[in-house]
Amino acid sequence: QQQQQQQHPSDYYVMVDPRHGKTPLIHALEFANRPEGKTCLYYTRHVLKSLLQGNREAALIPGRSGNCDGGATNDTDDNDDGLLLYPLHLALEATQLQWHEDLKDLVCIDALRTPHPRSQLYPFEIAATNCNNNNNDNNSNNNTSLADGGNKTTNLSQLSTLFQILLAGPEVIAIASTNRRER
């Protein structure tokens, strides 16, 4: 008689799918980055909060990047690129997510100190890029900027995210600078 090991329900939240190398949190964040995921922010926030309430350690576990349905997500994205990224990396790519509502629970020092495997940008650099891209989008679409009364809420939210990430790991600026000089 073989006795199966009983797992606690919260263990599900940190289990890595052996077929794809992803945790449920990585799956949810990849969905948030897809076009259909960007239209249902409420759903994305609900899923993220539920997964993190189930087990806070889910934010600490990196997962494999890429599409899990067997096809590439676009012409330049390989399905099995094998790159490990933290949930924070994916969350920062979903620029509609905000620090105080979504991102603060995904921060861990390992994620802050690890550059995104594709772009080689650290999380604070991704956040800064989001601020800049958002401002450029406002300038091109509406011919406005933050100073001109553009989308202040979105700009301030992105700026707040950048500031909070820098506060969470200020030493990462020195790490990034050192790594860039060594290249």
Rosetta constraint file for C-alpha pairs under 8 A:
AtomPair CA 7 CA 11 HARMONIC 6.49 0.50
AtomPair CA 8 CA 12 HARMONIC 7.76 0.50
AtomPair CA 10 CA 14 HARMONIC 7.65 0.50
AtomPair CA 10 CA 54 HARMONIC 5.32 0.50
AtomPair CA 10 CA 55 HARMONIC 5.61 0.50
AtomPair CA 11 CA 15 HARMONIC 6.33 0.50
AtomPair CA 11 CA 55 HARMONIC 7.35 0.50
AtomPair CA 13 CA 23 HARMONIC 7.00 0.50
AtomPair CA 13 CA 24 HARMONIC 6.14 0.50
AtomPair CA 13 CA 25 HARMONIC 7.37 0.50
AtomPair CA 13 CA 51 HARMONIC 6.15 0.50
AtomPair CA 13 CA 52 HARMONIC 7.83 0.50
AtomPair CA 13 CA 54 HARMONIC 6.40 0.50
AtomPair CA 13 CA 55 HARMONIC 5.94 0.50
AtomPair CA 13 CA 58 HARMONIC 6.13 0.50
AtomPair CA 14 CA 23 HARMONIC 6.01 0.50
AtomPair CA 14 CA 24 HARMONIC 7.33 0.50
AtomPair CA 14 CA 55 HARMONIC 7.08 0.50
AtomPair CA 14 CA 57 HARMONIC 6.79 0.50
AtomPair CA 14 CA 58 HARMONIC 4.98 0.50
AtomPair CA 14 CA 61 HARMONIC 7.22 0.50
AtomPair CA 15 CA 23 HARMONIC 5.74 0.50
AtomPair CA 15 CA 24 HARMONIC 7.57 0.50
AtomPair CA 16 CA 21 HARMONIC 5.59 0.50
AtomPair CA 16 CA 22 HARMONIC 5.09 0.50
AtomPair CA 16 CA 23 HARMONIC 4.58 0.50
AtomPair CA 16 CA 24 HARMONIC 7.69 0.50
AtomPair CA 16 CA 63 HARMONIC 7.51 0.50
AtomPair CA 17 CA 21 HARMONIC 5.12 0.50
AtomPair CA 17 CA 22 HARMONIC 5.24 0.50
AtomPair CA 17 CA 23 HARMONIC 6.13 0.50
AtomPair CA 18 CA 22 HARMONIC 7.61 0.50
AtomPair CA 20 CA 64 HARMONIC 6.99 0.50
AtomPair CA 20 CA 68 HARMONIC 6.19 0.50
AtomPair CA 21 CA 63 HARMONIC 5.72 0.50
AtomPair CA 21 CA 64 HARMONIC 5.19 0.50
AtomPair CA 22 CA 26 HARMONIC 5.80 0.50
AtomPair CA 22 CA 27 HARMONIC 6.56 0.50
AtomPair CA 22 CA 62 HARMONIC 7.82 0.50
AtomPair CA 22 CA 63 HARMONIC 4.60 0.50
AtomPair CA 22 CA 64 HARMONIC 5.63 0.50
AtomPair CA 22 CA 65 HARMONIC 7.90 0.50
AtomPair CA 23 CA 27 HARMONIC 6.44 0.50
AtomPair CA 23 CA 58 HARMONIC 7.56 0.50
AtomPair CA 23 CA 61 HARMONIC 7.65 0.50
AtomPair CA 23 CA 62 HARMONIC 7.96 0.50
AtomPair CA 23 CA 63 HARMONIC 6.27 0.50
AtomPair CA 24 CA 28 HARMONIC 6.22 0.50
AtomPair CA 24 CA 51 HARMONIC 7.60 0.50
AtomPair CA 25 CA 29 HARMONIC 6.20 0.50
AtomPair CA 25 CA 48 HARMONIC 6.89 0.50
AtomPair CA 25 CA 51 HARMONIC 6.56 0.50
AtomPair CA 25 CA 58 HARMONIC 6.68 0.50
AtomPair CA 25 CA 59 HARMONIC 7.54 0.50
AtomPair CA 25 CA 87 HARMONIC 6.88 0.50
AtomPair CA 26 CA 30 HARMONIC 6.08 0.50
AtomPair CA 26 CA 62 HARMONIC 7.92 0.50
AtomPair CA 26 CA 63 HARMONIC 6.33 0.50
AtomPair CA 26 CA 86 HARMONIC 7.92 0.50
AtomPair CA 26 CA 87 HARMONIC 5.83 0.50
AtomPair CA 26 CA 90 HARMONIC 7.60 0.50
AtomPair CA 27 CA 31 HARMONIC 6.31 0.50
AtomPair CA 28 CA 32 HARMONIC 6.33 0.50
AtomPair CA 28 CA 44 HARMONIC 7.16 0.50
AtomPair CA 28 CA 47 HARMONIC 7.08 0.50
AtomPair CA 28 CA 48 HARMONIC 7.12 0.50
AtomPair CA 29 CA 33 HARMONIC 6.41 0.50
AtomPair CA 29 CA 44 HARMONIC 7.76 0.50
AtomPair CA 29 CA 48 HARMONIC 7.93 0.50
AtomPair CA 29 CA 87 HARMONIC 7.08 0.50
AtomPair CA 29 CA 90 HARMONIC 5.99 0.50
AtomPair CA 29 CA 91 HARMONIC 6.12 0.50
AtomPair CA 29 CA 94 HARMONIC 7.84 0.50
AtomPair CA 30 CA 34 HARMONIC 6.62 0.50
AtomPair CA 30 CA 90 HARMONIC 6.77 0.50
AtomPair CA 31 CA 36 HARMONIC 7.74 0.50
AtomPair CA 31 CA 37 HARMONIC 5.31 0.50
AtomPair CA 32 CA 36 HARMONIC 7.73 0.50
AtomPair CA 32 CA 37 HARMONIC 4.23 0.50
AtomPair CA 32 CA 38 HARMONIC 5.64 0.50
AtomPair CA 32 CA 41 HARMONIC 7.69 0.50
AtomPair CA 32 CA 44 HARMONIC 6.16 0.50
AtomPair CA 32 CA 94 HARMONIC 6.39 0.50
AtomPair CA 33 CA 37 HARMONIC 6.05 0.50
AtomPair CA 33 CA 38 HARMONIC 6.33 0.50
AtomPair CA 33 CA 90 HARMONIC 7.58 0.50
AtomPair CA 33 CA 93 HARMONIC 6.84 0.50
AtomPair CA 33 CA 94 HARMONIC 5.21 0.50
AtomPair CA 34 CA 38 HARMONIC 6.40 0.50
AtomPair CA 35 CA 39 HARMONIC 7.00 0.50
AtomPair CA 36 CA 40 HARMONIC 7.17 0.50
AtomPair CA 37 CA 41 HARMONIC 7.08 0.50
AtomPair CA 37 CA 44 HARMONIC 7.24 0.50
AtomPair CA 38 CA 94 HARMONIC 7.62 0.50
AtomPair CA 38 CA 96 HARMONIC 7.47 0.50
AtomPair CA 40 CA 44 HARMONIC 6.47 0.50
AtomPair CA 41 CA 45 HARMONIC 6.12 0.50
AtomPair CA 41 CA 96 HARMONIC 7.62 0.50
AtomPair CA 41 CA 97 HARMONIC 7.94 0.50
AtomPair CA 42 CA 46 HARMONIC 6.17 0.50
AtomPair CA 43 CA 47 HARMONIC 6.18 0.50
AtomPair CA 44 CA 48 HARMONIC 6.15 0.50
AtomPair CA 45 CA 49 HARMONIC 6.10 0.50
AtomPair CA 45 CA 101 HARMONIC 7.86 0.50
AtomPair CA 45 CA 102 HARMONIC 6.62 0.50
AtomPair CA 46 CA 50 HARMONIC 6.09 0.50
AtomPair CA 47 CA 51 HARMONIC 6.09 0.50
AtomPair CA 48 CA 52 HARMONIC 6.16 0.50
AtomPair CA 48 CA 102 HARMONIC 7.51 0.50
AtomPair CA 49 CA 53 HARMONIC 5.94 0.50
AtomPair CA 49 CA 102 HARMONIC 7.75 0.50
AtomPair CA 50 CA 54 HARMONIC 6.13 0.50
AtomPair CA 51 CA 55 HARMONIC 6.57 0.50
AtomPair CA 51 CA 56 HARMONIC 7.95 0.50
AtomPair CA 51 CA 58 HARMONIC 7.50 0.50
AtomPair CA 52 CA 56 HARMONIC 4.87 0.50
AtomPair CA 52 CA 57 HARMONIC 7.59 0.50
AtomPair CA 52 CA 58 HARMONIC 6.41 0.50
AtomPair CA 52 CA 59 HARMONIC 7.36 0.50
AtomPair CA 52 CA 105 HARMONIC 7.59 0.50
AtomPair CA 57 CA 61 HARMONIC 7.06 0.50
AtomPair CA 59 CA 86 HARMONIC 7.29 0.50
AtomPair CA 59 CA 87 HARMONIC 5.90 0.50
AtomPair CA 59 CA 88 HARMONIC 7.45 0.50
AtomPair CA 59 CA 105 HARMONIC 7.38 0.50
AtomPair CA 59 CA 106 HARMONIC 4.98 0.50
AtomPair CA 59 CA 107 HARMONIC 7.12 0.50
AtomPair CA 59 CA 108 HARMONIC 7.26 0.50
AtomPair CA 60 CA 86 HARMONIC 7.15 0.50
AtomPair CA 60 CA 87 HARMONIC 7.76 0.50
AtomPair CA 60 CA 106 HARMONIC 7.66 0.50
AtomPair CA 60 CA 108 HARMONIC 6.32 0.50
AtomPair CA 60 CA 110 HARMONIC 7.69 0.50
AtomPair CA 60 CA 111 HARMONIC 7.64 0.50
AtomPair CA 61 CA 86 HARMONIC 6.46 0.50
AtomPair CA 61 CA 87 HARMONIC 7.55 0.50
AtomPair CA 62 CA 84 HARMONIC 5.79 0.50
AtomPair CA 62 CA 85 HARMONIC 5.05 0.50
AtomPair CA 62 CA 86 HARMONIC 4.17 0.50
AtomPair CA 62 CA 87 HARMONIC 6.51 0.50
AtomPair CA 63 CA 84 HARMONIC 5.23 0.50
AtomPair CA 63 CA 85 HARMONIC 5.61 0.50
AtomPair CA 63 CA 86 HARMONIC 6.39 0.50
AtomPair CA 63 CA 87 HARMONIC 7.70 0.50
AtomPair CA 64 CA 82 HARMONIC 5.77 0.50
AtomPair CA 64 CA 83 HARMONIC 5.55 0.50
AtomPair CA 64 CA 84 HARMONIC 4.67 0.50
AtomPair CA 64 CA 85 HARMONIC 6.41 0.50
AtomPair CA 65 CA 79 HARMONIC 7.90 0.50
AtomPair CA 65 CA 80 HARMONIC 7.48 0.50
AtomPair CA 65 CA 81 HARMONIC 6.90 0.50
AtomPair CA 65 CA 82 HARMONIC 6.58 0.50
AtomPair CA 65 CA 83 HARMONIC 5.69 0.50
AtomPair CA 65 CA 84 HARMONIC 6.21 0.50
AtomPair CA 65 CA 85 HARMONIC 6.61 0.50
AtomPair CA 66 CA 72 HARMONIC 7.36 0.50
AtomPair CA 66 CA 73 HARMONIC 7.35 0.50
AtomPair CA 66 CA 77 HARMONIC 7.20 0.50
AtomPair CA 66 CA 78 HARMONIC 6.64 0.50
AtomPair CA 66 CA 79 HARMONIC 4.82 0.50
AtomPair CA 66 CA 80 HARMONIC 6.10 0.50
AtomPair CA 66 CA 81 HARMONIC 6.69 0.50
AtomPair CA 66 CA 82 HARMONIC 7.94 0.50
AtomPair CA 67 CA 71 HARMONIC 6.45 0.50
AtomPair CA 67 CA 72 HARMONIC 6.01 0.50
AtomPair CA 67 CA 73 HARMONIC 5.93 0.50
AtomPair CA 67 CA 79 HARMONIC 5.32 0.50
AtomPair CA 67 CA 80 HARMONIC 7.83 0.50
AtomPair CA 68 CA 79 HARMONIC 7.16 0.50
AtomPair CA 70 CA 79 HARMONIC 6.70 0.50
AtomPair CA 71 CA 79 HARMONIC 6.15 0.50
AtomPair CA 72 CA 77 HARMONIC 5.79 0.50
AtomPair CA 72 CA 78 HARMONIC 5.45 0.50
AtomPair CA 72 CA 79 HARMONIC 4.87 0.50
AtomPair CA 73 CA 77 HARMONIC 5.95 0.50
AtomPair CA 73 CA 78 HARMONIC 7.57 0.50
AtomPair CA 73 CA 79 HARMONIC 7.33 0.50
AtomPair CA 74 CA 78 HARMONIC 7.96 0.50
AtomPair CA 77 CA 81 HARMONIC 7.95 0.50
AtomPair CA 83 CA 117 HARMONIC 6.12 0.50
AtomPair CA 83 CA 118 HARMONIC 7.87 0.50
AtomPair CA 84 CA 117 HARMONIC 6.96 0.50
AtomPair CA 85 CA 89 HARMONIC 6.31 0.50
AtomPair CA 85 CA 90 HARMONIC 7.56 0.50
AtomPair CA 85 CA 116 HARMONIC 6.51 0.50
AtomPair CA 85 CA 117 HARMONIC 6.62 0.50
AtomPair CA 86 CA 90 HARMONIC 6.99 0.50
AtomPair CA 86 CA 111 HARMONIC 5.80 0.50
AtomPair CA 87 CA 91 HARMONIC 6.10 0.50
AtomPair CA 87 CA 106 HARMONIC 6.54 0.50
AtomPair CA 88 CA 92 HARMONIC 6.10 0.50
AtomPair CA 88 CA 103 HARMONIC 7.11 0.50
AtomPair CA 88 CA 106 HARMONIC 5.45 0.50
AtomPair CA 88 CA 107 HARMONIC 6.29 0.50
AtomPair CA 88 CA 111 HARMONIC 6.57 0.50
AtomPair CA 88 CA 123 HARMONIC 7.51 0.50
AtomPair CA 89 CA 93 HARMONIC 6.58 0.50
AtomPair CA 89 CA 111 HARMONIC 7.48 0.50
AtomPair CA 89 CA 116 HARMONIC 6.22 0.50
AtomPair CA 89 CA 123 HARMONIC 6.45 0.50
AtomPair CA 90 CA 94 HARMONIC 6.66 0.50
AtomPair CA 91 CA 95 HARMONIC 7.50 0.50
AtomPair CA 91 CA 97 HARMONIC 6.86 0.50
AtomPair CA 91 CA 103 HARMONIC 6.89 0.50
AtomPair CA 92 CA 97 HARMONIC 7.32 0.50
AtomPair CA 92 CA 103 HARMONIC 7.85 0.50
AtomPair CA 92 CA 123 HARMONIC 7.30 0.50
AtomPair CA 92 CA 126 HARMONIC 6.68 0.50
AtomPair CA 92 CA 127 HARMONIC 6.50 0.50
AtomPair CA 93 CA 126 HARMONIC 7.58 0.50
AtomPair CA 95 CA 130 HARMONIC 6.56 0.50
AtomPair CA 95 CA 158 HARMONIC 7.91 0.50
AtomPair CA 97 CA 101 HARMONIC 7.51 0.50
AtomPair CA 97 CA 102 HARMONIC 5.88 0.50
AtomPair CA 97 CA 103 HARMONIC 6.88 0.50
AtomPair CA 98 CA 102 HARMONIC 5.43 0.50
AtomPair CA 98 CA 103 HARMONIC 6.06 0.50
AtomPair CA 98 CA 157 HARMONIC 6.23 0.50
AtomPair CA 98 CA 158 HARMONIC 7.04 0.50
AtomPair CA 98 CA 161 HARMONIC 6.63 0.50
AtomPair CA 99 CA 103 HARMONIC 4.51 0.50
AtomPair CA 99 CA 104 HARMONIC 5.38 0.50
AtomPair CA 99 CA 157 HARMONIC 7.34 0.50
AtomPair CA 99 CA 158 HARMONIC 7.98 0.50
AtomPair CA 99 CA 160 HARMONIC 6.99 0.50
AtomPair CA 99 CA 161 HARMONIC 4.95 0.50
AtomPair CA 99 CA 164 HARMONIC 7.44 0.50
AtomPair CA 100 CA 104 HARMONIC 6.10 0.50
AtomPair CA 102 CA 106 HARMONIC 7.75 0.50
AtomPair CA 103 CA 107 HARMONIC 6.91 0.50
AtomPair CA 103 CA 161 HARMONIC 7.96 0.50
AtomPair CA 107 CA 111 HARMONIC 6.73 0.50
AtomPair CA 107 CA 112 HARMONIC 7.06 0.50
AtomPair CA 107 CA 165 HARMONIC 8.00 0.50
AtomPair CA 107 CA 168 HARMONIC 7.86 0.50
AtomPair CA 108 CA 112 HARMONIC 6.37 0.50
AtomPair CA 109 CA 113 HARMONIC 6.14 0.50
AtomPair CA 109 CA 168 HARMONIC 7.99 0.50
AtomPair CA 109 CA 169 HARMONIC 6.94 0.50
AtomPair CA 110 CA 114 HARMONIC 6.14 0.50
AtomPair CA 111 CA 115 HARMONIC 7.81 0.50
AtomPair CA 111 CA 123 HARMONIC 7.61 0.50
AtomPair CA 112 CA 122 HARMONIC 6.74 0.50
AtomPair CA 112 CA 123 HARMONIC 5.85 0.50
AtomPair CA 112 CA 124 HARMONIC 7.66 0.50
AtomPair CA 112 CA 165 HARMONIC 7.88 0.50
AtomPair CA 112 CA 169 HARMONIC 6.55 0.50
AtomPair CA 112 CA 172 HARMONIC 6.90 0.50
AtomPair CA 113 CA 122 HARMONIC 6.96 0.50
AtomPair CA 113 CA 169 HARMONIC 7.97 0.50
AtomPair CA 113 CA 172 HARMONIC 5.83 0.50
AtomPair CA 113 CA 175 HARMONIC 7.53 0.50
AtomPair CA 114 CA 122 HARMONIC 6.23 0.50
AtomPair CA 114 CA 123 HARMONIC 7.83 0.50
AtomPair CA 115 CA 119 HARMONIC 7.67 0.50
AtomPair CA 115 CA 120 HARMONIC 4.91 0.50
AtomPair CA 115 CA 121 HARMONIC 4.94 0.50
AtomPair CA 115 CA 122 HARMONIC 4.12 0.50
AtomPair CA 115 CA 123 HARMONIC 6.77 0.50
AtomPair CA 116 CA 120 HARMONIC 4.92 0.50
AtomPair CA 116 CA 121 HARMONIC 5.36 0.50
AtomPair CA 116 CA 122 HARMONIC 6.07 0.50
AtomPair CA 116 CA 123 HARMONIC 7.33 0.50
AtomPair CA 117 CA 121 HARMONIC 7.97 0.50
AtomPair CA 121 CA 125 HARMONIC 5.66 0.50
AtomPair CA 121 CA 126 HARMONIC 6.13 0.50
AtomPair CA 122 CA 126 HARMONIC 6.33 0.50
AtomPair CA 122 CA 172 HARMONIC 7.98 0.50
AtomPair CA 122 CA 176 HARMONIC 7.18 0.50
AtomPair CA 123 CA 127 HARMONIC 6.19 0.50
AtomPair CA 123 CA 165 HARMONIC 7.44 0.50
AtomPair CA 124 CA 128 HARMONIC 6.19 0.50
AtomPair CA 124 CA 162 HARMONIC 5.89 0.50
AtomPair CA 124 CA 165 HARMONIC 5.89 0.50
AtomPair CA 124 CA 166 HARMONIC 6.28 0.50
AtomPair CA 125 CA 129 HARMONIC 6.08 0.50
AtomPair CA 126 CA 130 HARMONIC 6.20 0.50
AtomPair CA 127 CA 131 HARMONIC 6.40 0.50
AtomPair CA 127 CA 158 HARMONIC 6.95 0.50
AtomPair CA 127 CA 159 HARMONIC 7.86 0.50
AtomPair CA 127 CA 161 HARMONIC 6.67 0.50
AtomPair CA 127 CA 162 HARMONIC 5.10 0.50
AtomPair CA 128 CA 132 HARMONIC 6.34 0.50
AtomPair CA 128 CA 158 HARMONIC 7.97 0.50
AtomPair CA 128 CA 159 HARMONIC 7.57 0.50
AtomPair CA 128 CA 162 HARMONIC 6.00 0.50
AtomPair CA 129 CA 133 HARMONIC 5.91 0.50
AtomPair CA 130 CA 134 HARMONIC 5.88 0.50
AtomPair CA 130 CA 158 HARMONIC 6.75 0.50
AtomPair CA 131 CA 135 HARMONIC 6.22 0.50
AtomPair CA 131 CA 155 HARMONIC 6.41 0.50
AtomPair CA 131 CA 158 HARMONIC 5.38 0.50
AtomPair CA 131 CA 159 HARMONIC 6.13 0.50
AtomPair CA 131 CA 162 HARMONIC 8.00 0.50
AtomPair CA 132 CA 136 HARMONIC 6.12 0.50
AtomPair CA 133 CA 137 HARMONIC 6.06 0.50
AtomPair CA 134 CA 138 HARMONIC 6.30 0.50
AtomPair CA 134 CA 154 HARMONIC 7.87 0.50
AtomPair CA 134 CA 155 HARMONIC 6.82 0.50
AtomPair CA 135 CA 139 HARMONIC 6.21 0.50
AtomPair CA 135 CA 145 HARMONIC 6.18 0.50
AtomPair CA 135 CA 146 HARMONIC 7.16 0.50
AtomPair CA 135 CA 155 HARMONIC 6.90 0.50
AtomPair CA 136 CA 140 HARMONIC 6.13 0.50
AtomPair CA 136 CA 145 HARMONIC 7.99 0.50
AtomPair CA 137 CA 141 HARMONIC 5.95 0.50
AtomPair CA 138 CA 142 HARMONIC 5.56 0.50
AtomPair CA 138 CA 143 HARMONIC 6.55 0.50
AtomPair CA 138 CA 144 HARMONIC 5.84 0.50
AtomPair CA 138 CA 145 HARMONIC 6.06 0.50
AtomPair CA 138 CA 150 HARMONIC 6.54 0.50
AtomPair CA 138 CA 151 HARMONIC 7.07 0.50
AtomPair CA 139 CA 143 HARMONIC 4.32 0.50
AtomPair CA 139 CA 144 HARMONIC 4.82 0.50
AtomPair CA 139 CA 145 HARMONIC 5.58 0.50
AtomPair CA 140 CA 144 HARMONIC 7.84 0.50
AtomPair CA 142 CA 150 HARMONIC 7.81 0.50
AtomPair CA 144 CA 148 HARMONIC 5.50 0.50
AtomPair CA 144 CA 149 HARMONIC 6.70 0.50
AtomPair CA 144 CA 150 HARMONIC 4.96 0.50
AtomPair CA 145 CA 149 HARMONIC 6.19 0.50
AtomPair CA 145 CA 150 HARMONIC 4.57 0.50
AtomPair CA 145 CA 151 HARMONIC 7.40 0.50
AtomPair CA 146 CA 150 HARMONIC 4.74 0.50
AtomPair CA 146 CA 151 HARMONIC 6.54 0.50
AtomPair CA 146 CA 152 HARMONIC 5.75 0.50
AtomPair CA 146 CA 155 HARMONIC 6.87 0.50
AtomPair CA 151 CA 155 HARMONIC 6.22 0.50
AtomPair CA 152 CA 156 HARMONIC 5.79 0.50
AtomPair CA 153 CA 157 HARMONIC 5.99 0.50
AtomPair CA 154 CA 158 HARMONIC 6.20 0.50
AtomPair CA 155 CA 159 HARMONIC 6.12 0.50
AtomPair CA 156 CA 160 HARMONIC 5.90 0.50
AtomPair CA 157 CA 161 HARMONIC 6.24 0.50
AtomPair CA 158 CA 162 HARMONIC 6.36 0.50
AtomPair CA 159 CA 163 HARMONIC 6.19 0.50
AtomPair CA 160 CA 164 HARMONIC 6.06 0.50
AtomPair CA 161 CA 165 HARMONIC 6.14 0.50
AtomPair CA 162 CA 166 HARMONIC 6.26 0.50
AtomPair CA 163 CA 167 HARMONIC 6.23 0.50
AtomPair CA 164 CA 168 HARMONIC 6.11 0.50
AtomPair CA 165 CA 169 HARMONIC 6.43 0.50
AtomPair CA 166 CA 170 HARMONIC 5.03 0.50
AtomPair CA 166 CA 172 HARMONIC 7.93 0.50
AtomPair CA 170 CA 174 HARMONIC 7.98 0.50
AtomPair CA 171 CA 175 HARMONIC 6.50 0.50
AtomPair CA 172 CA 176 HARMONIC 5.96 0.50
AtomPair CA 173 CA 177 HARMONIC 6.12 0.50
AtomPair CA 174 CA 178 HARMONIC 6.06 0.50
AtomPair CA 175 CA 179 HARMONIC 6.12 0.50
AtomPair CA 176 CA 180 HARMONIC 6.13 0.50
AtomPair CA 177 CA 181 HARMONIC 6.34 0.50
AtomPair CA 178 CA 182 HARMONIC 6.33 0.50
AtomPair CA 179 CA 183 HARMONIC 6.53 0.50
